Amino acid sequence: MIKTKNPHVVLLACPGAGHVLPMMEFARRLTEHDHNFTVTIITHTSLSSSGVKSSSSILDSLPSSISIATLPAVPLDDLTSADARIETFIITAVKRALPHVRDLLAAIVGERGDDVVAFAADMFCSWALPIAADLGLPKYILFLPNLMALASILQLPELDAATTCAYRDLPEPVRLPGCVPLRGADLFDTVQDRSNEAYGHLVETARHHLLADGILVNTFDEMEHDAISAFRELADKGVYPPVYPVGPFFRPCSSEAAEHICSRWLDEQPEASVLYVCFGSGGALSVTQTAELAAGLEASGQRFLWVVHLPSDKDSSAGYFSSDGHVAQDPLSYLPEGFLTRTNGRGLAVPTWVPQVEILNHPAVGGFVSHCGWNSTLESVTAGVPTVVWPLFAEQRMNAVMLEERVGIALRPKVREDGLVTRAEVAAVVKELMVGEKGASARSKTKELQMSAAKAWAPDGPSHKALEAIIGKWKFTNNGV
């Protein structure tokens, strides 16, 4: 085999800041780990994603070794069904952009020749793997959620063939390799309605994952040790492609965020006294749930910093893709009358966006109410902040089960049959996290996991070694397996 002097990797992101941002951080880590590597990240223009402020700042800070190529927009106006899910929009955009991906990837190969050593696609972009194969490129999945989510995706075609009932009605728990058993209702939100178009899209996407020469996962050994061991055994048997746990990817703190209003407010609060409340860039609560959360925070007596999004009674992921209509409205106008006045000084509510990594790492923050998105989970772990898990969509219910039952770093509120978390329950779980014994235990375990995450990227750490292993493969042409 011939060693490539100037290896170049092409990454294909799917729409959505929650996917683009960690891919950028992986690219940064790859080029910093080996300065000979360069990267092209291919992004979609279709579907305007939320988190624009964060995306722009990271784009501006990327080194010259990382370039961004943007695909032309594709039409999505025909997706007018009232029950069309996020996944349908994303996967349809990905599939319709495949001719553009082919042209762009062929152009990159034509320009750089044998320097192009690998192609890695986001989980929803696995449809592009045959294009890489046609061009003779080693083909990988860059799986940005965790290994439990990957296991559920890979097992989905088998579950689809073996069952006919709704997954929430499965009589036995679903047992994934090395993972805590899951109720059917805790599987991906996408699979709960088998009649929805998104379900079929996800099953086919899962089948494409098996075409990969390897799968890079945004996790680390201490977080999912048993699952990593189980996947190694399955890969040795040829059941699944090899898995490389190369996480956690997370954005480092920026000094610019110190001037944000939230940072200045936190500077005036006692250490570990503030509860940070945020449901990601896309999560949305109902109007009623927003009011109950506000009342619960007020009743808890705890300090809080709440990032308020526009509520939605129809879709818990309504904020995932922003629109001009969303921007024109003020989320704070949906808070109960007098709430801001009554909590003034003890609480701060801000609309839409804050510099989350910097907030979580601020000494004043002692807890996090989170939707359990994987990016937010890793950011809270690496900051050493325990969590109240409040899953909304996607794989977030699985994440919540893992964090509460397997890892022990989170508390979970009780949910009524109608899906509402009452104000009394909000107040109780918030107080327990911030000043109770269970909260203290979760905080201690989170601090331990924080140290393990740091060690994962030490020179002799498992994530560092996993990246070295994949770099070693990519540096040699025609040796991508």
N, C-alpha and C positions, 0 to 999 in steps of 0.2 A: 504494500500500500504506500501511496505517496502522501507525505505530509503537506498540507496546504499552508502556505505562508501567510496569506491574508484572508482567512475564512470569513464568509459572510452568511448570515442567517436571515431568513425572511419569516416574519411573524404575521399571521392574519388575525386581526381582532374582530370581534362582533360588535354591533352597535351597543351603546350603553357605557356610561362612565365607569360603572362597577366592573366592567370587563377591560376597558381600554387602559385605565390607570394602573392596575397591577401588572398588565402586560408591559407597560412602559418601565415599571420598576424592575421586572425581570430582565428586560433588555439592558437597562442600566447596570444591573448586577453582572450580567454576562460580559459586558464590555469592560467593566472595572476589574473583574476576575482575571480576564485575559485581554490585554490591551491590543492584541492583534485582531480581535474580533470586531466586525462591524455588523450593524443590524438595520434592516428596513422593516418598519411596521406598517402594514397595510390596514387602513381604516375605511369605514363606510360613511358616506355622507347621508344616506337615507336614514330616517328616524333621528331627529334632533334629540340628543341625549342630555339629561340633566347633569349637574355637577360641572357646568361649563367653567366656572371660576377656577376650580381645582385643576381641571384639564389644561386650561390655558397656562397656568403658572408652571405646571410640570413640563409642558411642551417647551416653554421658554428656557427651562433649566436643563434640558437634555443635552448631553455632550454631542460634539460634531460626528462622533462615530455612530450615532443613531439618527436615521432619517425617517420621515413620515411620507407615505404615499397614500393618496386618498382616491378611492374608487368613485366613478360617476354615480350620481343618484339613479335609483331604479324606481319605476312607478309602483305605488302601493295603494292607489286610490280605490282599487277594486275590492280591497279588504274592508267591506262595509258591514259585515255581520256584527250584530250587537254583542254576541258572545265571543268575538275574536279576542284571543289572549295575546299577551306580550310575546310569548314564544312563537306564535303564528306569524306575527309581524317580523320578528327577528329572523326566523329561519327562512321565511319567504324572501326577505331582503337579501339574505345570504345566498340563496339558491339563484335568484334572478341576477345577482352580480357575478356569478361564476364565470361567464364569458369574459368579463372585464378582468377578473382575477387571472384567468388563463393568459390573456394578452399581457398583463403587467408582469406576471411571473416569468413568462417567456422572454420579455424584454430585459428583465433583470439578469436572467441566465445568459441571454445573448450578449449583454454588456460585460458581465463579470466572469463568464465561463465557469471553469472548475472551482473558482473561489466560492461559489454558492454551494455550501456544504449541507444545508438542511432547510426544511420548511416545517414550521410548527403552526398549527391552527388552533384557535379557541374552540371550546367544546361544541358550540353551536355551528362552527364552521368546518366540522369534520367532513362535510360534503365536498370540500376542496381537496381532500387527500388524493383522489385519483388523478387530479391535475398534476400534482407534484410527482406522482408515480410515472405519468406519461413523459415528464421532463427529466426523469432519471434522478430525482432528488429523494434523499431519505426523508420520510414523512412522519411527523410527530403530532401529538395533541399536547397543547399547553392547557392543562385543566386547572382553572383558577379557583374553583371551590375545593372542598376537602376530599379525602379518600373515601369517606363514607358515601358522599354524593356520587363519586365515580363508580363505586360498587353498585349503587342502586341503578345508575344508568346502564351499566354493562349487563345487569341482571334483568333489565326491563323486557327485552325480547322474550326471554324464557318465562317470565311472569305472565306476559301477554298471551303466550301460547298455552300456558298451563291453567289459566283461570279465566272465568267469564264474569264473575261478580264485580261489583265496585270494590276497589282496593280497601276502602274503609270498612267493608263487610267481611274481609278475610278472617276466617275463624282462628288462625294461628299467626303469631308474629312472623315477620319477614326477617330471616337471618342472613345477614351479609357477612362476607369474610372478615373476621377479626373485629366486628362492630357490635355494639349493643343491640339487642333485638328491637325491632321497630314495629309498632302497630301499623296496619295498612294506611290509616288516616294520617300518619306522620311522614309518609313518602312524599316525593315531589308534589307540590300543589298542582302541577301540570297534569299529572296522571289521574287525578281524582274523578274527572269526568271523561270516561272513555269514549263518549260520543262526540266530544269536542275535537275539532280539527287539529288542535295543538298536540293532542295525545298521539295521533298517528305520526306527526312530524317528529316527536321526541323518540318514538320507537325506531324510526328509520335512522335518525341521528345516532342513536346508540349502536346500531349495526355498523355504521361507518367507523365508529371508534375502533373496531376490531381490525381495521385496515392499517392502523398505525404501527410503525416500527418501535414505538415507545411512547409512554405518556409521562409528561412532567407535571407534578402535582404541587400545588401551593400549600404544603403542609410540612410538618417536621416530626421527628421520631417520638419525642416525648408526648406530643399531642395525640398521635394515632399509632403507637408502637405496635399493637396487636394487629391492626389492619395492614400495616406495612409488612410485617412478617408473613401474614396470610397471603398477600399479593405476591410476595417473592416466591412462595411455594407454588402458587398457581401459574406464575410466569415460567418457572422451571419446567412445569408440566405442559406448557404450551397452551394453557387455557386462555390466558390474556396476554397482551403485550407487556414487556417489562415496564415497571413503574419506577420513576425517579422522584423521591420526595425532596424538592429543592426549595421549599419555603422556610420561613414565611417571607413573602414579599410585602414590604410596607414602606410608605413614603417617610423619609426622615423629616424631622421638624425644621421649619423655616423661621429665620429670625424676623421676617417681615410680619408674621402673624402676631407678634408682640404688640403691634399697634392696633389690632382689631378691638372693637368695643368689648367683646367677650373676654379677651385676655386682660384688658385693663380692669374689668369688673372682678375677674377671678383674683387678680393681684391683691384685692382688698379683703378676700375671704380667708378664714382659717384653713389650715392644712387639712386635706382629706374630708372636708365638710360639705362639698357640693355634689349633688347628684346631677349628672349630665343626661339629658333625655333627647334622643334622636332616633328616628326610624329610617335612617339611610337617605340617599338622594331620591329614592323612588317610593318609599312607603307612605301610605295614606290611611288615616283612621276615619271612621264615620263621624258625622256631626255629633251624634250622641256620645260616642266613645271619647271624642276630643273633650267634651264637657265633663265627662266622668273623670278623665285623667287630670284635668285642671283642678277639679274639686278634690281629688285624692292627693295631689301634690300640695294643695293648700292645707288640707287637714293633717298631713303628715308632720308638719312643722319643720321639715328639713329644707335646707338651702337647695336650690335647683337652678340649672341652666337648661332651658327647653328650646330646641329648634323646632318651630311650629311650621308644619306644611298644610297646604290646603286640604281640607277633609274631603272624602268621597264616600258616599253611601253605596256605590256600585262596585268599586274596584280598589282593593287594598294596595295595588301597584300603580295607581293612577298617576303618581308623580314621576314614574320611571322615565317617561319621555315628556319633556316640557313642551309647552305651547305658549303662544302669545297670550291666550286667554288666561292661562295660569299666572303668567307674569303680571298681568294687569290687576289681579286681585290681591288683597292683603290677607294673609292667613291669620294674622292677629285679630282680625275683625270677627272671627268665629269663636273667640274665647268668651267665657261667661262674663256678663256685665260686672264691672268692678273688680275682676280678678287681678288685673295688672296693678291696680291701686292698692288692693289689700295685701298683695305679696311683694310690693315694692321694697327693695333693699334686701329681702331674703331670697327673692327669685328674680331671674331675668329671662324673658321670653323674646326670642329673635326670629324673624321670618326666614325660612327657606334654607339658609346655608351658613355654616361657620367653618373655620379651619380645624377639622375634627382631630387630626393627629396632634396638633399643638394643644388643643383643649384637653384631650385625654392624658397628655403628659404634664399638664399643669399641676403643681403640688396641691392646689386647692381641691382638685377633683378626687372624690373617694368612691364613686359608684357610677354606673352606666345603665340606663334603661334603653335596650337595643332591640331592633327587629331581628337580630341574629344573622344578618348578612355576613358572609365569610370575611370580607374585607374589614368590616367593623369589628368582627370577633378577633381577628389577628391584631388589629390596632389596639384593642383594649388589653389583650394578653401581653403584648410587647410593652405596654405602658403600665402593666401590673394593676389594672383596675377591674374589680369584680362586676358582675352583670346581673341585672334582672332581664330575663329573656322574654321577649314578646314577639314571637314569629308572626309574619304576615303572609308571605307567599314564597314561591320558588322552593328551594331546599331548606328554608329557614326552620321548619318544624324538626327536621332531622338534626340540624345544628343544635337546636334547643335541647333535644333529648341527649345528645352527646355531652354538651356542656354541663347539664344538670346531673345526669345519671352516671356518665362514664368519667368525666374529668373533674366534676365537683366544684366548678368555679362560678356557678350561677344559681340564682333562685328563680322560681317561675310562679307567676300569679295564678290564682284559680280563675277559670273562665266559666261563666254561666252557659247553659245549654244554648242560649240564643247568641253566644259568641261575645257577650259583653263582659268586660272586666269592671266591676263596680268601683265606685270611689272609695268605699270602705276597704276593698281588697287592695287597691292602689296604695292607700295610706299605710296599710299593714305591711305589705311587701317592701315598700320603700323604707320604712322605719327599720325593718328587720335587716335589710341590706346595709344600711348606713350605721346602725348602732346596736344591732342584735347579735346573738351568738352565731347564728347561721351565716350572717353576713361576715362576721369575723373569720369564720372558717373558710368561706369562699375567698375572702381577701388573702388569707395566708396561702391557700393553694394557688391563687392567681400569681402571687409573687414568686412562688416556686417555679411555675410554668414560665414566667417572664425570664427567669434566669436560664431555663432550659432552651428557650427560644434564642437567647443571645449565644449560648454555647453551640447551638446547631450551626451557626455561621462562623464559629471560631475555626482557625486553620485545620484543626483535627476533628471538627464537628461533622455530624452525619450529613447535613444539608450541603456543607462545603464539599465534602467528598463526593456526594451524588452529582453535584454540578461538575466537579472535576472529571467524573466518569463520563458524563455526556459530552463534555468538551473534548475529551480524548477521542471519542468516537467521531465527532464532527470534524476534527482536524485532519482526518484521513479520508480522502476521497473514496467514494464507492464502498464505504464501510459504516453505513448508518444504522445497523441493527444492534 
